[in-house]
Each structure stands twice: as C-alpha cells, then as structure tokens.
C-alpha cells in the first residue's frame, strides 16, 4: 500500500510526490520509498540529466543529519541524457534498500536529479506511535538547487 506524502505540489509544470509503503516501521525493517514526478502541464516537459542517474533518496534524522543516501554506493554512466514527459505522464522511481534504524522520526527526501532538480519529502517514524507525530505525515515539494546532495537545507 502506498501512502502519499504530499498533494503533488506543482513547481513549473512538474509535481513531485514522495511516499513510503507504510508510515511506521520497526528497527531493521526495509522502507519502501517511491518518488513520482508528473507533468501536470499542457505541453511536453524536457528533463535533462548530466549522467545516467535519474533520482536520489536521502534520509535525515531528527537533528537534520544525513544518515543514508541511495546513490552513495552506486556508479552511474557518465553520459548526458534526456527524459521527455508528455502531459499527464509520470516518472516513477522506487527503492527498498534503506533499513529502518533505531527508534525515532526521520525525514525522507526524494529528488529527480535533472538539471532543474525537483524534490519532495515526508516524515516517517520508527517504533513511534502515529499520534506522537501529531499527524504530520504530509511532505513538501519544491524545485531546489543541487546542494541537496551535499548539504541538508
């Protein structure tokens, strides 16, 4: 079951939704993450990429420290590429490589790594009662600069 984290907030004509397969996890459990980038415009949207990498996920602890990056142990073909999103089309990226760490609240950030990056984020809990997070499961989506890959904003 996919749990949306945002309303698919539009930036330009691209909306980004980051979701997970659950809201709460046990330590040691894999976290299924999905990133859906959709062209909500009336014209094709061109996304240019500097390498074979098309997306990334980052996980931050409650203090804002990066604790996991999907691309950290990956190699990507070093050739530019383009994806054309027709109106209404989506690019869907997913992984279940992140393992829920110790008890706490974590922020999952998903990013389309195009030359104009788009990202979304959400909050998940590990061994946390949903009420303890006060229902804050929605995320945000915005166009950003490439600094997401080295620094948390």
Buried (B, 14 or more C-beta within 10 A) or exposed (E): EEBBBBEBBEBEBBBBBBBBBBBBBEEEBEBBBBBBBBBBBEEEBEBEBBEBBBBBBBBBBEEEEBBBBBBEEEEEEEEEBEBEBEEEEBBEBBBEEBEBBEEBBBBBBBBBBBEBBBBBBBBBBBEBEEEEBEEEBEBBBEBBEEEBBEEBE
